[in-house]
Amino acid sequence: MALKATINKAIIHLSDMDRNYYDTLNLTIAQHPSETDARMMVRLIAFILNANEHLQFGKGVSDEDEAAIWQINYSEEIELWIELGQLDEKRIKKACNRAQQVKLYCYGSSVETWWKQSESKLRQFGKLSIEQFSEETTDALAELISRSMEFQCSIQDGQLWLTSGDESLLIETTKLL
């Protein structure tokens, strides 16, 4: 018998002053059995950082033809393709060939090693940007996970403040590319 995804709900009260985007997001996040809590929360933060009325979760882990998160316009063109982790050049090339813009959010203890091995190949993709979450940040995010979550989120000057109850967390990324 196959394991089923865990369904998590998140309400995010978002104030993105950098982009003048304000919204309350009601998200349903299916966490694949092979997906860690840290990856799921990085996926949630990537969604928040790029929030848009057309942004949606893809099948991601379970479908290689879809992004983890993507924005598709009314003409069915992929405007934004978002991936997570430390991907190989082949997957990134596929995303760059299909989308107008590609973002990769890296996390984990082996990012530096992966980046040293991949940097020269990935610099050839003009549509690609890469940002890294620190291990401390992903560990702290994983601590906030629950089946039903509610966050206050404000973004200003590239800093994201995420508040859940009495806990506030500053989330910053390091730009690699």
Secondary structure, DSSP 8 states (H G I E B T S, - for coil): -----EEEEEEEEEEETTTTEEEEEEEEEEE-TT--HHHHHHHHHHHHHT--TTEEE--GGG-TTS-SEEEE-TTS-EEEEEEES---HHHHHHHHHHEEEEEEEE-STTHHHHHHHHHHHHTT-TTEEEEEE-HHHHHHHHHT--SEEEEEEEEETTEEEEEETTEEEEE-EEE--
